[in-house]
Amino acid sequence: MAEQAHLFLLLFVLFSLNAAVLSFQKQPKISAIDLAALSAIKDSLTDIPGSRFFSTWDFTAPDPCSTFTGVTCSFDDRVTILSLGTGLSDSPGLAGSLSPALSNLTELTQLVLFPGLVTGPIPPQLGQLTSLRVISLTNNRLTGPIPTSFSSLPYLHTLDLSSNQLTGSIPPGLSKLPSLKVLILSSNELRGKLPRTVSAQLLHMDLKKNSISGPLPKLPLTLRYLSVSENSMWGPLNGLESLSELVYLDVSMNKFSGPVPTSLFFHPTLSSLFLQRNNLSGGLPSINMDPTFPSYGEGSIVDLSHNFITGEITPVLAGVETLFLNNNHLVGSVPEEYVKSVYSGTTKTLYLQHNYLSGFPLPHGVALPDTASLCLSYNCMLPPVGLSACPASAGRQPSRPESQCSVFSHHSSMD
């Protein structure tokens, strides 16, 4: 009897251990809080027909951290990266809305929403996720304001909310975030003025295609990329003089006025300069005679078109690969440096139409390169080359009426 009792006890212990192991194996290898949050997130979103992003989100799976598409976990099974959608060109993305349950993923460092049809507001509860370094919610139909709670994220490096339907003004606190390096809010419906000073040490700021008004703020010296194109901003550009790290600058299609800062023409790193369609005035500076001054080089582009630039063209922009000076009030003869640059193939596009220029010293017996686009129409001269390289907006008139040229020349000499 004693042996039977001992055997029974042994079998009971083995059965209990096996049951415990089976029970442990059934527990998903992920934080219960995070699993519940993922379930709520999935309930608020859906695959657009043709997308299969959520096909791997099986909540009976033993290890969601390994099997859920878009989910990356830490060693202690907490969700640290969540990418909603695939971003692949053949995937239409997700629809629905963003759940406030996102804020329960308290170890989250990166939140990415790929292009789709997600609507509704950005949950302000995201501002509770103090470990967030990246928020990228682009190319959807998100509405409402940018949550002011984002101004409390101490480690936020990248904020990209571009191509949505966001409204309201930009929270002033964003401009002070200590870790923010990339701020992209382009193609929304944002209004209001920018703060007077942006103290965040930004490298990249893109606010184009909004309805932002007012002058440029004092900007960080670290900026390499700046675009405020297609807004309603006004005032002078002299605040750009100290930005020595700029590689790309686009302030086009606003209401900026006054002269172009001279430093922008003698910038060692700036290779893309877009100032077109403003109310800028003044003339081009004389060329820097410093022999160490670098040329603009391959791929460079400068667009000063559709402004009120006056005086003669100086050689300062000779060597730019794509140069637009059209639709200004420029006079005199085009310097030989530009002619040589076009005929050597260095400058591939030179638009000078709709000015008051009186000469282009075309070299005899030298053919224009096939790669060159040169437009000289509607100036105070008969263009020595045809109109075939001109855009349709240049019109078909080869030169200005004499009356316009004489009147403008008279006014210019009085200035």
C-alpha positions in Angstrom: 0.0 0.0 0.0 2.9 2.3 0.9 4.4 1.7 -2.6 1.1 2.5 -4.3 0.7 5.7 -2.3 4.2 6.7 -3.2 3.6 6.0 -6.9 0.4 7.9 -6.8 2.1 10.9 -5.2 4.9 10.8 -7.9 2.3 10.7 -10.7 0.4 13.6 -9.1 3.6 15.7 -8.9 4.6 14.9 -12.5 1.0 15.8 -13.7 1.1 19.0 -11.8 4.5 20.0 -13.2 3.4 19.1 -16.8 0.2 21.2 -16.4 2.2 24.1 -15.1 4.6 23.9 -18.1 1.7 23.7 -20.5 0.1 26.7 -18.8 3.3 28.7 -18.9 3.7 27.8 -22.6 0.2 29.1 -23.3 1.1 32.5 -21.9 2.0 34.9 -24.8 5.6 36.0 -24.8 4.7 39.7 -24.4 3.6 42.1 -21.7 -0.1 41.7 -21.0 -0.6 45.4 -21.0 1.1 45.7 -24.4 -0.9 42.8 -25.8 -4.2 44.5 -24.7 -3.0 47.8 -26.2 -2.2 46.1 -29.6 -5.6 44.5 -29.5 -7.3 48.0 -29.1 -5.0 49.4 -31.8 -6.0 46.7 -34.2 -9.7 47.2 -33.4 -9.5 50.9 -34.5 -7.7 50.2 -37.8 -8.3 48.0 -40.8 -6.5 46.9 -43.9 -7.6 48.7 -47.0 -8.6 46.1 -49.6 -5.3 44.9 -51.1 -3.4 45.3 -47.9 -2.6 42.3 -45.6 -0.7 44.1 -42.8 -2.9 42.7 -40.0 -2.9 39.1 -41.4 0.0 38.1 -39.0 -1.7 39.7 -35.9 -2.9 36.4 -34.3 -3.7 37.0 -30.7 -3.5 33.3 -29.9 0.1 33.1 -31.1 2.7 32.3 -28.4 5.2 35.0 -29.3 3.6 38.2 -30.8 6.9 40.0 -30.5 8.3 37.6 -33.2 5.2 37.1 -35.4 3.3 40.4 -35.5 4.3 42.4 -38.5 5.5 45.9 -37.5 6.1 45.0 -33.8 9.6 45.0 -32.3 10.1 44.2 -28.6 12.8 44.6 -26.0 14.5 41.8 -24.1 11.8 42.1 -21.4 9.0 41.6 -24.0 7.9 45.2 -24.1 6.9 46.8 -27.4 9.6 49.4 -28.4 8.9 50.0 -32.1 5.5 50.0 -33.8 5.2 50.4 -37.5 1.6 50.5 -38.8 1.5 49.5 -42.4 4.2 48.3 -44.7 5.1 51.4 -46.8 5.4 49.2 -49.9 4.3 50.7 -53.1 1.9 47.8 -53.8 0.2 48.1 -50.4 -2.7 50.7 -50.1 -2.2 51.0 -46.3 -4.6 51.2 -43.5 -7.9 53.0 -42.7 -9.6 53.8 -39.5 -8.3 55.9 -36.6 -5.4 56.0 -34.1 -6.4 54.5 -30.7 -5.6 56.3 -27.5 -4.5 52.9 -26.3 -1.2 53.6 -28.0 -0.3 55.4 -24.8 -0.3 52.1 -22.9 2.8 51.0 -24.9 4.9 52.8 -22.3 8.3 51.6 -23.6 7.6 52.8 -27.1 10.6 54.6 -28.8 9.3 54.7 -32.4 5.8 55.1 -33.8 5.4 55.0 -37.6 2.2 55.2 -39.6 2.7 54.5 -43.3 0.6 56.2 -46.0 -3.0 55.2 -46.1 -6.5 56.6 -45.3 -6.3 56.9 -41.5 -8.6 59.7 -40.3 -9.4 61.5 -37.0 -7.1 63.3 -34.5 -3.7 62.4 -33.3 -4.2 61.1 -29.7 -2.8 63.7 -27.3 -2.1 60.8 -24.9 1.0 60.1 -27.1 2.6 62.9 -25.1 2.8 60.5 -22.1 5.3 58.2 -23.9 8.4 59.9 -22.7 10.7 57.4 -24.3 9.5 58.3 -27.8 12.3 59.3 -30.2 10.5 59.1 -33.5 6.9 60.0 -34.4 6.2 59.6 -38.1 2.5 59.8 -39.2 2.6 60.8 -42.8 0.4 60.8 -45.9 -2.9 60.0 -44.3 -6.0 62.1 -43.5 -5.4 63.0 -39.9 -7.3 66.1 -38.7 -7.3 68.4 -35.8 -4.4 70.1 -34.1 -0.9 69.0 -33.3 -1.1 67.9 -29.7 0.6 70.4 -27.4 1.6 67.3 -25.3 4.3 66.6 -27.8 6.2 69.5 -26.3 6.8 67.3 -23.2 8.8 64.6 -25.0 12.4 65.0 -23.9 14.0 62.5 -26.3 12.0 63.3 -29.4 14.4 63.4 -32.3 12.1 63.2 -35.4 8.6 64.5 -35.8 7.1 64.0 -39.2 3.3 64.7 -39.6 3.5 65.7 -43.3 0.7 65.4 -45.9 -2.3 65.3 -43.6 -5.1 67.7 -42.9 -3.9 69.1 -39.6 -5.2 72.5 -38.5 -4.4 75.1 -35.9 -1.0 76.6 -35.1 2.3 74.9 -34.4 2.7 74.4 -30.6 5.4 76.8 -29.5 6.9 74.2 -27.2 8.1 72.1 -30.2 10.6 74.8 -31.0 12.3 74.3 -27.6 12.5 70.5 -27.5 16.1 69.6 -26.4 16.6 66.5 -28.6 14.6 67.5 -31.7 16.6 67.4 -34.9 14.0 66.8 -37.7 10.7 68.6 -37.9 8.5 68.0 -41.0 5.0 69.5 -40.9 4.6 70.1 -44.7 1.4 69.8 -46.7 -1.1 70.5 -44.0 -3.5 73.3 -43.1 -1.5 74.9 -40.3 -1.9 78.6 -39.6 -0.5 81.3 -37.4 3.0 82.7 -36.9 6.1 80.9 -35.9 7.7 81.6 -32.5 10.3 84.4 -32.4 13.1 82.0 -31.7 13.6 78.3 -32.6 16.0 77.1 -29.9 15.8 73.4 -30.8 19.1 72.5 -32.5 17.3 71.4 -35.7 19.1 70.0 -38.7 16.0 69.7 -41.0 12.8 71.9 -40.9 10.2 71.5 -43.5 7.0 73.6 -43.2 6.1 74.0 -46.9 2.5 74.1 -48.2 0.6 75.5 -45.2 -0.9 78.9 -44.4 1.7 80.1 -42.0 2.1 83.9 -41.8 4.5 86.4 -40.3 8.3 86.8 -40.5 11.0 84.2 -40.2 12.0 83.4 -36.6 15.6 83.4 -35.3 16.7 80.0 -36.5 19.3 77.6 -35.1 22.8 77.7 -36.6 22.7 73.9 -37.1 20.1 74.0 -39.8 21.1 72.3 -43.1 17.6 72.0 -44.7 15.0 74.7 -44.5 11.8 75.0 -46.5 8.9 77.3 -45.8 7.7 77.4 -49.4 4.1 78.1 -50.3 3.0 79.9 -47.2 2.0 83.5 -46.5 5.1 84.6 -44.8 6.5 88.1 -45.1 9.4 90.3 -44.0 13.1 90.4 -44.8 15.4 87.5 -45.2 18.4 89.0 -43.2 17.9 86.4 -40.5 19.3 83.8 -42.9 22.7 85.4 -43.0 24.2 83.4 -40.1 23.1 80.0 -41.2 26.5 78.7 -42.3 25.5 75.0 -42.5 22.7 75.4 -45.0 22.7 73.0 -48.0 19.1 73.5 -49.1 17.0 76.6 -48.7 13.5 77.2 -50.1 11.5 80.2 -49.1 9.7 80.5 -52.5 6.1 81.5 -53.1 5.7 83.8 -50.1 5.7 87.6 -49.6 9.2 88.1 -48.5 10.7 91.5 -49.4 13.9 93.5 -49.3 17.3 92.5 -50.7 18.7 89.0 -50.9 21.3 88.6 -48.1 24.7 88.8 -49.8 26.0 85.8 -47.8 23.6 83.5 -49.6 25.5 84.1 -52.8 28.9 83.2 -51.2 27.8 80.2 -49.2 30.3 77.3 -49.0 27.7 74.6 -48.7 24.5 75.9 -50.2 23.7 74.1 -53.5 19.9 74.6 -53.7 18.5 78.1 -53.3 14.9 78.7 -54.1 13.7 82.3 -53.7 11.3 82.6 -56.5 7.9 84.3 -56.5 8.4 86.8 -53.7 8.7 90.6 -53.5 12.5 90.6 -53.3 14.4 93.6 -54.6 17.9 95.0 -54.9 20.7 93.8 -57.2 23.1 90.9 -57.5 26.3 91.4 -55.6 29.7 91.8 -57.3 31.7 88.6 -57.6 33.8 87.5 -54.7 37.4 87.7 -55.8 38.6 85.2 -53.2 40.3 82.4 -55.3 39.4 79.9 -52.6 35.6 80.5 -53.1 34.1 77.2 -54.3 31.9 77.1 -57.4 28.3 75.9 -57.1 29.2 72.7 -58.9 27.2 69.8 -60.3 23.6 69.5 -59.4 23.4 73.1 -58.1 20.2 75.1 -58.6 19.4 78.8 -58.0 15.9 80.2 -58.6 15.4 84.0 -58.2 12.6 84.3 -60.8 9.5 86.3 -60.5 10.9 89.0 -58.1 11.9 92.6 -58.5 15.7 92.1 -58.8 17.2 95.2 -60.6 20.6 96.3 -62.0 23.0 94.4 -64.2 23.7 90.7 -63.9 27.0 90.1 -62.2 29.2 87.0 -62.6 28.4 85.8 -59.1 26.1 83.0 -60.2 28.1 81.8 -63.2 28.7 78.0 -62.9 25.3 77.2 -61.4 24.0 74.1 -63.2 20.3 75.3 -63.3 19.8 79.0 -63.0 16.5 80.9 -63.2 16.7 84.8 -63.3 13.7 85.3 -65.5 10.8 87.7 -64.8 12.8 90.4 -63.0 14.0 93.9 -63.9 17.6 93.1 -64.9 19.3 95.3 -67.5 22.5 95.4 -69.5 24.5 92.7 -71.3 24.8 89.2 -69.9 28.4 88.7 -68.6 30.7 86.4 -70.7 31.1 84.1 -67.7 27.5 82.9 -68.2 28.0 82.4 -71.9 31.1 80.3 -71.4 29.4 78.3 -68.7 26.5 77.4 -71.0 28.7 76.5 -74.0 31.1 74.4 -71.8 28.1 72.4 -70.5 28.6 73.5 -66.9 25.3 75.4 -66.9 22.6 73.3 -68.4 19.6 75.6 -67.9 19.7 79.4 -68.0 16.4 81.2 -68.1 16.7 85.0 -68.5 13.4 85.8 -70.3 11.1 88.7 -69.3 13.9 91.1 -68.2 15.3 94.2 -69.9 18.6 92.7 -71.0 20.3 94.3 -74.0 22.9 91.8 -75.1 24.1 88.2 -75.0 27.7 87.9 -76.4 27.2 84.7 -78.4 30.5 83.3 -79.7 30.7 82.9 -83.5 30.8 79.5 -84.9 30.2 77.7 -81.6 27.1 75.4 -81.4 24.9 75.4 -78.3 25.3 72.0 -76.5 22.3 69.6 -77.0 21.9 69.5 -73.2 21.5 73.3 -72.8 18.2 75.1 -72.2 18.8 78.8 -72.9 15.9 81.2 -72.9 16.4 84.9 -73.7 13.0 85.9 -75.1 11.1 89.2 -74.2 14.1 91.3 -73.4 15.4 94.5 -75.0 17.1 92.7 -77.8 16.5 90.1 -80.5 17.5 86.8 -78.9 20.5 85.3 -80.8 19.0 81.8 -80.2 15.5 80.6 -80.9 12.6 80.2 -78.6 12.5 76.4 -78.7 14.2 76.0 -75.3 11.8 78.5 -73.6 8.9 77.3 -71.5 5.3 78.0 -72.7 4.9 80.7 -70.0 7.6 82.8 -71.8 5.2 83.5 -74.6 6.0 83.7 -78.3 7.2 87.3 -78.5 11.0 87.3 -79.1 11.5 90.8 -77.6 9.9 93.6 -75.7 8.3 96.6 -77.4 10.8 99.5 -77.8 8.6 101.8 -75.7 8.9 99.5 -72.6 12.7 99.3 -73.0 13.2 103.1 -73.3 10.9 103.9 -70.4 12.5 101.3 -68.1 16.0 102.3 -69.1 15.2 105.9 -68.3 13.8 105.0 -64.9 16.8 102.8 -64.2 19.2 105.6 -64.9 17.3 107.8 -62.5 17.6 105.3 -59.6 
